[in-house]
Amino acid sequence: MQKRLIVSDPAVMMGKPVIAGTRITIELILEKLAAGKPVEQILDAHPRLTREAIQAALAFAAEALQADVVYPIAEAAV
């Protein structure tokens, strides 16, 4: 049986999805990656985090977006 890497508990970080056994939110991981932080730097900053957990966070985000209705963003006039 595969260990569940992402959990959501109303008592932890207001129920936001986190890496199991931590208070590291999926949101935080995505923000750091989007800001251009290398995976190694994220891992160094959060010793309880693993590469597998970062991959799980990305997979979770992709799956969550599949369930949402996405509206196109209009391009700003130049």
N, CA, C and O atoms as a Maestro MAE file, in Angstrom:
{
 s_m_m2io_version
 :::
 2.0.0
}

f_m_ct {
 s_m_title
 :::
 protein
 m_atom[312] {
  # First column is atom index #
  i_m_mmod_type
  r_m_x_coord
  r_m_y_coord
  r_m_z_coord
  i_m_residue_number
  s_m_chain_name
  s_m_pdb_residue_name
  s_m_pdb_atom_name
  i_m_atomic_number
  :::
  1 25 0.840 -1.186 0.000 1 A "MET " " N  " 7
  2 3 0.000 0.000 0.000 1 A "MET " " CA " 6
  3 2 0.884 1.248 0.000 1 A "MET " " C  " 6
  4 15 1.812 1.358 0.801 1 A "MET " " O  " 8
  5 25 0.589 2.187 -0.905 2 A "GLN " " N  " 7
  6 3 1.381 3.403 -1.015 2 A "GLN " " CA " 6
  7 2 0.989 4.388 0.083 2 A "GLN " " C  " 6
  8 15 -0.193 4.593 0.360 2 A "GLN " " O  " 8
  9 25 1.996 4.989 0.700 3 A "LYS " " N  " 7
  10 3 1.772 5.989 1.735 3 A "LYS " " CA " 6
  11 2 1.149 7.226 1.104 3 A "LYS " " C  " 6
  12 15 1.579 7.672 0.040 3 A "LYS " " O  " 8
  13 25 0.161 7.764 1.746 4 A "ARG " " N  " 7
  14 3 -0.495 8.967 1.247 4 A "ARG " " CA " 6
  15 2 0.375 10.174 1.596 4 A "ARG " " C  " 6
  16 15 0.634 10.435 2.770 4 A "ARG " " O  " 8
  17 25 0.821 10.901 0.588 5 A "LEU " " N  " 7
  18 3 1.739 12.016 0.806 5 A "LEU " " CA " 6
  19 2 1.040 13.342 1.049 5 A "LEU " " C  " 6
  20 15 1.610 14.232 1.679 5 A "LEU " " O  " 8
  21 25 -0.175 13.487 0.564 6 A "ILE " " N  " 7
  22 3 -0.895 14.746 0.720 6 A "ILE " " CA " 6
  23 2 -2.167 14.495 1.523 6 A "ILE " " C  " 6
  24 15 -2.958 13.600 1.223 6 A "ILE " " O  " 8
  25 25 -2.330 15.318 2.552 7 A "VAL " " N  " 7
  26 3 -3.498 15.180 3.421 7 A "VAL " " CA " 6
  27 2 -4.119 16.553 3.656 7 A "VAL " " C  " 6
  28 15 -3.489 17.587 3.432 7 A "VAL " " O  " 8
  29 25 -5.352 16.537 4.107 8 A "SER " " N  " 7
  30 3 -6.047 17.774 4.465 8 A "SER " " CA " 6
  31 2 -6.790 17.510 5.765 8 A "SER " " C  " 6
  32 15 -7.589 16.579 5.863 8 A "SER " " O  " 8
  33 25 -6.512 18.347 6.763 9 A "ASP " " N  " 7
  34 3 -7.110 18.204 8.091 9 A "ASP " " CA " 6
  35 2 -7.497 19.599 8.563 9 A "ASP " " C  " 6
  36 15 -6.642 20.483 8.608 9 A "ASP " " O  " 8
  37 25 -8.753 19.820 8.915 10 A "PRO " " N  " 7
  38 3 -9.173 21.149 9.358 10 A "PRO " " CA " 6
  39 2 -8.349 21.692 10.525 10 A "PRO " " C  " 6
  40 15 -8.300 22.905 10.728 10 A "PRO " " O  " 8
  41 25 -7.705 20.821 11.289 11 A "ALA " " N  " 7
  42 3 -6.904 21.248 12.433 11 A "ALA " " CA " 6
  43 2 -5.480 21.651 12.044 11 A "ALA " " C  " 6
  44 15 -4.728 22.159 12.875 11 A "ALA " " O  " 8
  45 25 -5.114 21.425 10.788 12 A "VAL " " N  " 7
  46 3 -3.759 21.747 10.325 12 A "VAL " " CA " 6
  47 2 -3.846 22.742 9.167 12 A "VAL " " C  " 6
  48 15 -4.449 22.449 8.135 12 A "VAL " " O  " 8
  49 25 -3.252 23.896 9.341 13 A "MET " " N  " 7
  50 3 -3.199 24.926 8.297 13 A "MET " " CA " 6
  51 2 -4.582 25.222 7.704 13 A "MET " " C  " 6
  52 15 -4.731 25.381 6.493 13 A "MET " " O  " 8
  53 25 -5.572 25.289 8.569 14 A "MET " " N  " 7
  54 3 -6.956 25.615 8.182 14 A "MET " " CA " 6
  55 2 -7.514 24.675 7.111 14 A "MET " " C  " 6
  56 15 -8.378 25.065 6.326 14 A "MET " " O  " 8
  57 25 -7.018 23.436 7.084 15 A "GLY " " N  " 7
  58 3 -7.536 22.449 6.148 15 A "GLY " " CA " 6
  59 2 -6.919 22.478 4.767 15 A "GLY " " C  " 6
  60 15 -7.314 21.703 3.896 15 A "GLY " " O  " 8
  61 25 -5.946 23.367 4.551 16 A "LYS " " N  " 7
  62 3 -5.283 23.387 3.243 16 A "LYS " " CA " 6
  63 2 -4.539 22.071 3.048 16 A "LYS " " C  " 6
  64 15 -4.064 21.488 4.023 16 A "LYS " " O  " 8
  65 25 -4.428 21.591 1.811 17 A "PRO " " N  " 7
  66 3 -3.664 20.372 1.568 17 A "PRO " " CA " 6
  67 2 -2.193 20.595 1.937 17 A "PRO " " C  " 6
  68 15 -1.583 21.593 1.553 17 A "PRO " " O  " 8
  69 25 -1.645 19.646 2.687 18 A "VAL " " N  " 7
  70 3 -0.251 19.715 3.138 18 A "VAL " " CA " 6
  71 2 0.442 18.389 2.869 18 A "VAL " " C  " 6
  72 15 -0.200 17.374 2.598 18 A "VAL " " O  " 8
  73 25 1.769 18.420 2.951 19 A "ILE " " N  " 7
  74 3 2.541 17.186 2.899 19 A "ILE " " CA " 6
  75 2 2.331 16.482 4.226 19 A "ILE " " C  " 6
  76 15 2.496 17.088 5.285 19 A "ILE " " O  " 8
  77 25 1.967 15.208 4.177 20 A "ALA " " N  " 7
  78 3 1.661 14.437 5.385 20 A "ALA " " CA " 6
  79 2 2.788 14.541 6.407 20 A "ALA " " C  " 6
  80 15 3.967 14.418 6.073 20 A "ALA " " O  " 8
  81 25 2.399 14.771 7.651 21 A "GLY " " N  " 7
  82 3 3.359 14.843 8.739 21 A "GLY " " CA " 6
  83 2 4.067 16.178 8.854 21 A "GLY " " C  " 6
  84 15 4.981 16.331 9.664 21 A "GLY " " O  " 8
  85 25 3.649 17.157 8.040 22 A "THR " " N  " 7
  86 3 4.267 18.485 8.078 22 A "THR " " CA " 6
  87 2 3.174 19.544 8.059 22 A "THR " " C  " 6
  88 15 1.986 19.234 7.974 22 A "THR " " O  " 8
  89 25 3.592 20.781 8.140 23 A "ARG " " N  " 7
  90 3 2.693 21.913 7.943 23 A "ARG " " CA " 6
  91 2 3.070 22.636 6.641 23 A "ARG " " C  " 6
  92 15 2.775 23.819 6.470 23 A "ARG " " O  " 8
  93 25 3.717 21.919 5.742 24 A "ILE " " N  " 7
  94 3 4.134 22.484 4.459 24 A "ILE " " CA " 6
  95 2 2.975 22.327 3.479 24 A "ILE " " C  " 6
  96 15 2.609 21.214 3.102 24 A "ILE " " O  " 8
  97 25 2.405 23.463 3.075 25 A "THR " " N  " 7
  98 3 1.251 23.420 2.183 25 A "THR " " CA " 6
  99 2 1.671 23.195 0.730 25 A "THR " " C  " 6
  100 15 2.781 23.530 0.319 25 A "THR " " O  " 8
  101 25 0.756 22.626 -0.014 26 A "ILE " " N  " 7
  102 3 0.965 22.464 -1.450 26 A "ILE " " CA " 6
  103 2 1.110 23.850 -2.072 26 A "ILE " " C  " 6
  104 15 1.921 24.054 -2.976 26 A "ILE " " O  " 8
  105 25 0.329 24.785 -1.587 27 A "GLU " " N  " 7
  106 3 0.385 26.167 -2.059 27 A "GLU " " CA " 6
  107 2 1.799 26.740 -1.920 27 A "GLU " " C  " 6
  108 15 2.295 27.378 -2.849 27 A "GLU " " O  " 8
  109 25 2.443 26.526 -0.792 28 A "LEU " " N  " 7
  110 3 3.796 27.034 -0.559 28 A "LEU " " CA " 6
  111 2 4.784 26.438 -1.559 28 A "LEU " " C  " 6
  112 15 5.614 27.149 -2.126 28 A "LEU " " O  " 8
  113 25 4.687 25.142 -1.766 29 A "ILE " " N  " 7
  114 3 5.581 24.472 -2.712 29 A "ILE " " CA " 6
  115 2 5.399 25.050 -4.114 29 A "ILE " " C  " 6
  116 15 6.377 25.346 -4.799 29 A "ILE " " O  " 8
  117 25 4.150 25.208 -4.535 30 A "LEU " " N  " 7
  118 3 3.880 25.757 -5.870 30 A "LEU " " CA " 6
  119 2 4.364 27.189 -6.001 30 A "LEU " " C  " 6
  120 15 4.910 27.571 -7.037 30 A "LEU " " O  " 8
  121 25 4.168 27.987 -4.955 31 A "GLU " " N  " 7
  122 3 4.636 29.380 -4.985 31 A "GLU " " CA " 6
  123 2 6.156 29.445 -5.150 31 A "GLU " " C  " 6
  124 15 6.672 30.246 -5.930 31 A "GLU " " O  " 8
  125 25 6.863 28.595 -4.407 32 A "LYS " " N  " 7
  126 3 8.325 28.601 -4.490 32 A "LYS " " CA " 6
  127 2 8.799 28.154 -5.873 32 A "LYS " " C  " 6
  128 15 9.722 28.746 -6.433 32 A "LYS " " O  " 8
  129 25 8.177 27.121 -6.419 33 A "LEU " " N  " 7
  130 3 8.548 26.663 -7.762 33 A "LEU " " CA " 6
  131 2 8.233 27.733 -8.804 33 A "LEU " " C  " 6
  132 15 9.030 27.970 -9.712 33 A "LEU " " O  " 8
  133 25 7.073 28.379 -8.674 34 A "ALA " " N  " 7
  134 3 6.680 29.424 -9.622 34 A "ALA " " CA " 6
  135 2 7.610 30.630 -9.547 34 A "ALA " " C  " 6
  136 15 7.802 31.336 -10.537 34 A "ALA " " O  " 8
  137 25 8.184 30.862 -8.375 35 A "ALA " " N  " 7
  138 3 9.115 31.975 -8.208 35 A "ALA " " CA " 6
  139 2 10.504 31.637 -8.736 35 A "ALA " " C  " 6
  140 15 11.409 32.472 -8.708 35 A "ALA " " O  " 8
  141 25 10.666 30.407 -9.218 36 A "GLY " " N  " 7
  142 3 11.938 30.008 -9.810 36 A "GLY " " CA " 6
  143 2 12.920 29.372 -8.844 36 A "GLY " " C  " 6
  144 15 14.083 29.166 -9.189 36 A "GLY " " O  " 8
  145 25 12.467 29.058 -7.639 37 A "LYS " " N  " 7
  146 3 13.358 28.399 -6.679 37 A "LYS " " CA " 6
  147 2 13.689 27.001 -7.172 37 A "LYS " " C  " 6
  148 15 12.787 26.255 -7.555 37 A "LYS " " O  " 8
  149 25 14.957 26.632 -7.170 38 A "PRO " " N  " 7
  150 3 15.313 25.262 -7.560 38 A "PRO " " CA " 6
  151 2 14.825 24.258 -6.505 38 A "PRO " " C  " 6
  152 15 14.746 24.574 -5.318 38 A "PRO " " O  " 8
  153 25 14.508 23.070 -6.956 39 A "VAL " " N  " 7
  154 3 14.032 22.029 -6.045 39 A "VAL " " CA " 6
  155 2 15.030 21.819 -4.905 39 A "VAL " " C  " 6
  156 15 14.632 21.647 -3.752 39 A "VAL " " O  " 8
  157 25 16.319 21.832 -5.226 40 A "GLU " " N  " 7
  158 3 17.338 21.630 -4.183 40 A "GLU " " CA " 6
  159 2 17.237 22.677 -3.082 40 A "GLU " " C  " 6
  160 15 17.391 22.360 -1.902 40 A "GLU " " O  " 8
  161 25 16.979 23.916 -3.463 41 A "GLN " " N  " 7
  162 3 16.866 24.993 -2.480 41 A "GLN " " CA " 6
  163 2 15.628 24.786 -1.600 41 A "GLN " " C  " 6
  164 15 15.672 25.034 -0.395 41 A "GLN " " O  " 8
  165 25 14.545 24.340 -2.194 42 A "ILE " " N  " 7
  166 3 13.321 24.074 -1.424 42 A "ILE " " CA " 6
  167 2 13.567 22.925 -0.451 42 A "ILE " " C  " 6
  168 15 13.160 22.985 0.709 42 A "ILE " " O  " 8
  169 25 14.232 21.885 -0.930 43 A "LEU " " N  " 7
  170 3 14.540 20.747 -0.063 43 A "LEU " " CA " 6
  171 2 15.464 21.153 1.085 43 A "LEU " " C  " 6
  172 15 15.282 20.698 2.214 43 A "LEU " " O  " 8
  173 25 16.444 21.995 0.809 44 A "ASP " " N  " 7
  174 3 17.357 22.471 1.853 44 A "ASP " " CA " 6
  175 2 16.626 23.298 2.905 44 A "ASP " " C  " 6
  176 15 16.930 23.216 4.095 44 A "ASP " " O  " 8
  177 25 15.657 24.096 2.453 45 A "ALA " " N  " 7
  178 3 14.909 24.958 3.369 45 A "ALA " " CA " 6
  179 2 13.909 24.181 4.219 45 A "ALA " " C  " 6
  180 15 13.517 24.629 5.296 45 A "ALA " " O  " 8
  181 25 13.503 23.021 3.730 46 A "HIS " " N  " 7
  182 3 12.488 22.210 4.427 46 A "HIS " " CA " 6
  183 2 12.989 20.767 4.520 46 A "HIS " " C  " 6
  184 15 12.643 19.936 3.681 46 A "HIS " " O  " 8
  185 25 13.798 20.470 5.531 47 A "PRO " " N  " 7
  186 3 14.430 19.146 5.635 47 A "PRO " " CA " 6
  187 2 13.461 17.961 5.675 47 A "PRO " " C  " 6
  188 15 13.852 16.845 5.333 47 A "PRO " " O  " 8
  189 25 12.223 18.173 6.079 48 A "ARG " " N  " 7
  190 3 11.261 17.065 6.123 48 A "ARG " " CA " 6
  191 2 10.599 16.819 4.771 48 A "ARG " " C  " 6
  192 15 9.840 15.863 4.611 48 A "ARG " " O  " 8
  193 25 10.886 17.672 3.814 49 A "LEU " " N  " 7
  194 3 10.320 17.548 2.481 49 A "LEU " " CA " 6
  195 2 11.202 16.638 1.627 49 A "LEU " " C  " 6
  196 15 12.421 16.610 1.796 49 A "LEU " " O  " 8
  197 25 10.580 15.897 0.711 50 A "THR " " N  " 7
  198 3 11.318 15.012 -0.192 50 A "THR " " CA " 6
  199 2 10.963 15.348 -1.640 50 A "THR " " C  " 6
  200 15 9.971 16.021 -1.920 50 A "THR " " O  " 8
  201 25 11.803 14.858 -2.545 51 A "ARG " " N  " 7
  202 3 11.502 15.020 -3.975 51 A "ARG " " CA " 6
  203 2 10.163 14.375 -4.309 51 A "ARG " " C  " 6
  204 15 9.370 14.919 -5.078 51 A "ARG " " O  " 8
  205 25 9.928 13.220 -3.724 52 A "GLU " " N  " 7
  206 3 8.668 12.507 -3.956 52 A "GLU " " CA " 6
  207 2 7.477 13.368 -3.527 52 A "GLU " " C  " 6
  208 15 6.444 13.375 -4.197 52 A "GLU " " O  " 8
  209 25 7.616 14.084 -2.426 53 A "ALA " " N  " 7
  210 3 6.542 14.945 -1.940 53 A "ALA " " CA " 6
  211 2 6.322 16.127 -2.886 53 A "ALA " " C  " 6
  212 15 5.181 16.527 -3.119 53 A "ALA " " O  " 8
  213 25 7.394 16.682 -3.426 54 A "ILE " " N  " 7
  214 3 7.256 17.786 -4.382 54 A "ILE " " CA " 6
  215 2 6.549 17.299 -5.642 54 A "ILE " " C  " 6
  216 15 5.682 17.990 -6.177 54 A "ILE " " O  " 8
  217 25 6.914 16.118 -6.113 55 A "GLN " " N  " 7
  218 3 6.230 15.537 -7.279 55 A "GLN " " CA " 6
  219 2 4.757 15.300 -6.971 55 A "GLN " " C  " 6
  220 15 3.897 15.542 -7.818 55 A "GLN " " O  " 8
  221 25 4.466 14.831 -5.768 56 A "ALA " " N  " 7
  222 3 3.072 14.604 -5.366 56 A "ALA " " CA " 6
  223 2 2.305 15.924 -5.329 56 A "ALA " " C  " 6
  224 15 1.131 15.971 -5.698 56 A "ALA " " O  " 8
  225 25 2.959 16.992 -4.886 57 A "ALA " " N  " 7
  226 3 2.320 18.312 -4.849 57 A "ALA " " CA " 6
  227 2 1.964 18.771 -6.256 57 A "ALA " " C  " 6
  228 15 0.872 19.293 -6.483 57 A "ALA " " O  " 8
  229 25 2.874 18.581 -7.195 58 A "LEU " " N  " 7
  230 3 2.608 18.958 -8.587 58 A "LEU " " CA " 6
  231 2 1.475 18.123 -9.182 58 A "LEU " " C  " 6
  232 15 0.610 18.649 -9.882 58 A "LEU " " O  " 8
  233 25 1.485 16.839 -8.903 59 A "ALA " " N  " 7
  234 3 0.424 15.962 -9.411 59 A "ALA " " CA " 6
  235 2 -0.921 16.345 -8.805 59 A "ALA " " C  " 6
  236 15 -1.942 16.332 -9.493 59 A "ALA " " O  " 8
  237 25 -0.924 16.686 -7.514 60 A "PHE " " N  " 7
  238 3 -2.149 17.103 -6.837 60 A "PHE " " CA " 6
  239 2 -2.704 18.367 -7.484 60 A "PHE " " C  " 6
  240 15 -3.904 18.458 -7.746 60 A "PHE " " O  " 8
  241 25 -1.833 19.342 -7.743 61 A "ALA " " N  " 7
  242 3 -2.263 20.601 -8.354 61 A "ALA " " CA " 6
  243 2 -2.828 20.362 -9.751 61 A "ALA " " C  " 6
  244 15 -3.853 20.938 -10.116 61 A "ALA " " O  " 8
  245 25 -2.162 19.516 -10.528 62 A "ALA " " N  " 7
  246 3 -2.640 19.213 -11.878 62 A "ALA " " CA " 6
  247 2 -4.015 18.556 -11.823 62 A "ALA " " C  " 6
  248 15 -4.903 18.889 -12.608 62 A "ALA " " O  " 8
  249 25 -4.182 17.632 -10.904 63 A "GLU " " N  " 7
  250 3 -5.470 16.944 -10.771 63 A "GLU " " CA " 6
  251 2 -6.554 17.917 -10.312 63 A "GLU " " C  " 6
  252 15 -7.688 17.852 -10.788 63 A "GLU " " O  " 8
  253 25 -6.212 18.816 -9.392 64 A "ALA " " N  " 7
  254 3 -7.184 19.791 -8.899 64 A "ALA " " CA " 6
  255 2 -7.634 20.720 -10.020 64 A "ALA " " C  " 6
  256 15 -8.808 21.085 -10.087 64 A "ALA " " O  " 8
  257 25 -6.719 21.103 -10.896 65 A "LEU " " N  " 7
  258 3 -7.077 21.987 -12.006 65 A "LEU " " CA " 6
  259 2 -7.959 21.288 -13.033 65 A "LEU " " C  " 6
  260 15 -8.770 21.935 -13.696 65 A "LEU " " O  " 8
  261 25 -7.810 19.987 -13.169 66 A "GLN " " N  " 7
  262 3 -8.661 19.249 -14.112 66 A "GLN " " CA " 6
  263 2 -10.116 19.310 -13.689 66 A "GLN " " C  " 6
  264 15 -11.011 19.265 -14.532 66 A "GLN " " O  " 8
  265 25 -10.360 19.412 -12.386 67 A "ALA " " N  " 7
  266 3 -11.722 19.406 -11.874 67 A "ALA " " CA " 6
  267 2 -12.361 20.792 -11.926 67 A "ALA " " C  " 6
  268 15 -13.581 20.909 -11.806 67 A "ALA " " O  " 8
  269 25 -11.561 21.843 -12.102 68 A "ASP " " N  " 7
  270 3 -12.072 23.207 -12.109 68 A "ASP " " CA " 6
  271 2 -12.472 23.649 -13.507 68 A "ASP " " C  " 6
  272 15 -11.977 23.143 -14.514 68 A "ASP " " O  " 8
  273 25 -13.381 24.606 -13.531 69 A "VAL " " N  " 7
  274 3 -13.709 25.278 -14.776 69 A "VAL " " CA " 6
  275 2 -12.704 26.406 -14.905 69 A "VAL " " C  " 6
  276 15 -12.569 27.238 -14.008 69 A "VAL " " O  " 8
  277 25 -12.010 26.429 -16.012 70 A "VAL " " N  " 7
  278 3 -10.986 27.447 -16.218 70 A "VAL " " CA " 6
  279 2 -11.506 28.453 -17.233 70 A "VAL " " C  " 6
  280 15 -11.949 28.090 -18.322 70 A "VAL " " O  " 8
  281 25 -11.442 29.716 -16.858 71 A "TYR " " N  " 7
  282 3 -11.883 30.786 -17.733 71 A "TYR " " CA " 6
  283 2 -10.667 31.462 -18.347 71 A "TYR " " C  " 6
  284 15 -9.696 31.741 -17.644 71 A "TYR " " O  " 8
  285 25 -10.705 31.731 -19.654 72 A "PRO " " N  " 7
  286 3 -9.553 32.380 -20.285 72 A "PRO " " CA " 6
  287 2 -9.336 33.774 -19.721 72 A "PRO " " C  " 6
  288 15 -10.286 34.476 -19.377 72 A "PRO " " O  " 8
  289 25 -8.088 34.158 -19.634 73 A "ILE " " N  " 7
  290 3 -7.727 35.486 -19.158 73 A "ILE " " CA " 6
  291 2 -7.499 36.360 -20.376 73 A "ILE " " C  " 6
  292 15 -6.711 36.018 -21.258 73 A "ILE " " O  " 8
  293 25 -8.190 37.487 -20.423 74 A "ALA " " N  " 7
  294 3 -8.035 38.396 -21.559 74 A "ALA " " CA " 6
  295 2 -6.643 39.027 -21.505 74 A "ALA " " C  " 6
  296 15 -6.133 39.360 -20.435 74 A "ALA " " O  " 8
  297 25 -6.050 39.181 -22.676 75 A "GLU " " N  " 7
  298 3 -4.736 39.815 -22.741 75 A "GLU " " CA " 6
  299 2 -4.918 41.312 -22.553 75 A "GLU " " C  " 6
  300 15 -5.869 41.909 -23.057 75 A "GLU " " O  " 8
  301 25 -3.984 41.905 -21.814 76 A "ALA " " N  " 7
  302 3 -4.043 43.338 -21.581 76 A "ALA " " CA " 6
  303 2 -3.654 44.082 -22.854 76 A "ALA " " C  " 6
  304 15 -2.749 43.662 -23.576 76 A "ALA " " O  " 8
  305 25 -4.327 45.164 -23.117 77 A "ALA " " N  " 7
  306 3 -3.996 45.990 -24.276 77 A "ALA " " CA " 6
  307 2 -2.662 46.679 -24.035 77 A "ALA " " C  " 6
  308 15 -2.383 47.150 -22.932 77 A "ALA " " O  " 8
  309 25 -1.849 46.733 -25.067 78 A "VAL " " N  " 7
  310 3 -0.520 47.354 -24.924 78 A "VAL " " CA " 6
  311 2 -0.557 48.781 -25.378 78 A "VAL " " C  " 6
  312 15 0.462 49.469 -25.334 78 A "VAL " " O  " 8
  :::
 }
 m_bond[311] {
  # First column is bond index #
  i_m_from
  i_m_to
  i_m_order
  :::
  1 1 2 1
  2 2 3 1
  3 3 4 2
  4 3 5 1
  5 5 6 1
  6 6 7 1
  7 7 8 2
  8 7 9 1
  9 9 10 1
  10 10 11 1
  11 11 12 2
  12 11 13 1
  13 13 14 1
  14 14 15 1
  15 15 16 2
  16 15 17 1
  17 17 18 1
  18 18 19 1
  19 19 20 2
  20 19 21 1
  21 21 22 1
  22 22 23 1
  23 23 24 2
  24 23 25 1
  25 25 26 1
  26 26 27 1
  27 27 28 2
  28 27 29 1
  29 29 30 1
  30 30 31 1
  31 31 32 2
  32 31 33 1
  33 33 34 1
  34 34 35 1
  35 35 36 2
  36 35 37 1
  37 37 38 1
  38 38 39 1
  39 39 40 2
  40 39 41 1
  41 41 42 1
  42 42 43 1
  43 43 44 2
  44 43 45 1
  45 45 46 1
  46 46 47 1
  47 47 48 2
  48 47 49 1
  49 49 50 1
  50 50 51 1
  51 51 52 2
  52 51 53 1
  53 53 54 1
  54 54 55 1
  55 55 56 2
  56 55 57 1
  57 57 58 1
  58 58 59 1
  59 59 60 2
  60 59 61 1
  61 61 62 1
  62 62 63 1
  63 63 64 2
  64 63 65 1
  65 65 66 1
  66 66 67 1
  67 67 68 2
  68 67 69 1
  69 69 70 1
  70 70 71 1
  71 71 72 2
  72 71 73 1
  73 73 74 1
  74 74 75 1
  75 75 76 2
  76 75 77 1
  77 77 78 1
  78 78 79 1
  79 79 80 2
  80 79 81 1
  81 81 82 1
  82 82 83 1
  83 83 84 2
  84 83 85 1
  85 85 86 1
  86 86 87 1
  87 87 88 2
  88 87 89 1
  89 89 90 1
  90 90 91 1
  91 91 92 2
  92 91 93 1
  93 93 94 1
  94 94 95 1
  95 95 96 2
  96 95 97 1
  97 97 98 1
  98 98 99 1
  99 99 100 2
  100 99 101 1
  101 101 102 1
  102 102 103 1
  103 103 104 2
  104 103 105 1
  105 105 106 1
  106 106 107 1
  107 107 108 2
  108 107 109 1
  109 109 110 1
  110 110 111 1
  111 111 112 2
  112 111 113 1
  113 113 114 1
  114 114 115 1
  115 115 116 2
  116 115 117 1
  117 117 118 1
  118 118 119 1
  119 119 120 2
  120 119 121 1
  121 121 122 1
  122 122 123 1
  123 123 124 2
  124 123 125 1
  125 125 126 1
  126 126 127 1
  127 127 128 2
  128 127 129 1
  129 129 130 1
  130 130 131 1
  131 131 132 2
  132 131 133 1
  133 133 134 1
  134 134 135 1
  135 135 136 2
  136 135 137 1
  137 137 138 1
  138 138 139 1
  139 139 140 2
  140 139 141 1
  141 141 142 1
  142 142 143 1
  143 143 144 2
  144 143 145 1
  145 145 146 1
  146 146 147 1
  147 147 148 2
  148 147 149 1
  149 149 150 1
  150 150 151 1
  151 151 152 2
  152 151 153 1
  153 153 154 1
  154 154 155 1
  155 155 156 2
  156 155 157 1
  157 157 158 1
  158 158 159 1
  159 159 160 2
  160 159 161 1
  161 161 162 1
  162 162 163 1
  163 163 164 2
  164 163 165 1
  165 165 166 1
  166 166 167 1
  167 167 168 2
  168 167 169 1
  169 169 170 1
  170 170 171 1
  171 171 172 2
  172 171 173 1
  173 173 174 1
  174 174 175 1
  175 175 176 2
  176 175 177 1
  177 177 178 1
  178 178 179 1
  179 179 180 2
  180 179 181 1
  181 181 182 1
  182 182 183 1
  183 183 184 2
  184 183 185 1
  185 185 186 1
  186 186 187 1
  187 187 188 2
  188 187 189 1
  189 189 190 1
  190 190 191 1
  191 191 192 2
  192 191 193 1
  193 193 194 1
  194 194 195 1
  195 195 196 2
  196 195 197 1
  197 197 198 1
  198 198 199 1
  199 199 200 2
  200 199 201 1
  201 201 202 1
  202 202 203 1
  203 203 204 2
  204 203 205 1
  205 205 206 1
  206 206 207 1
  207 207 208 2
  208 207 209 1
  209 209 210 1
  210 210 211 1
  211 211 212 2
  212 211 213 1
  213 213 214 1
  214 214 215 1
  215 215 216 2
  216 215 217 1
  217 217 218 1
  218 218 219 1
  219 219 220 2
  220 219 221 1
  221 221 222 1
  222 222 223 1
  223 223 224 2
  224 223 225 1
  225 225 226 1
  226 226 227 1
  227 227 228 2
  228 227 229 1
  229 229 230 1
  230 230 231 1
  231 231 232 2
  232 231 233 1
  233 233 234 1
  234 234 235 1
  235 235 236 2
  236 235 237 1
  237 237 238 1
  238 238 239 1
  239 239 240 2
  240 239 241 1
  241 241 242 1
  242 242 243 1
  243 243 244 2
  244 243 245 1
  245 245 246 1
  246 246 247 1
  247 247 248 2
  248 247 249 1
  249 249 250 1
  250 250 251 1
  251 251 252 2
  252 251 253 1
  253 253 254 1
  254 254 255 1
  255 255 256 2
  256 255 257 1
  257 257 258 1
  258 258 259 1
  259 259 260 2
  260 259 261 1
  261 261 262 1
  262 262 263 1
  263 263 264 2
  264 263 265 1
  265 265 266 1
  266 266 267 1
  267 267 268 2
  268 267 269 1
  269 269 270 1
  270 270 271 1
  271 271 272 2
  272 271 273 1
  273 273 274 1
  274 274 275 1
  275 275 276 2
  276 275 277 1
  277 277 278 1
  278 278 279 1
  279 279 280 2
  280 279 281 1
  281 281 282 1
  282 282 283 1
  283 283 284 2
  284 283 285 1
  285 285 286 1
  286 286 287 1
  287 287 288 2
  288 287 289 1
  289 289 290 1
  290 290 291 1
  291 291 292 2
  292 291 293 1
  293 293 294 1
  294 294 295 1
  295 295 296 2
  296 295 297 1
  297 297 298 1
  298 298 299 1
  299 299 300 2
  300 299 301 1
  301 301 302 1
  302 302 303 1
  303 303 304 2
  304 303 305 1
  305 305 306 1
  306 306 307 1
  307 307 308 2
  308 307 309 1
  309 309 310 1
  310 310 311 1
  311 311 312 2
  :::
 }
}
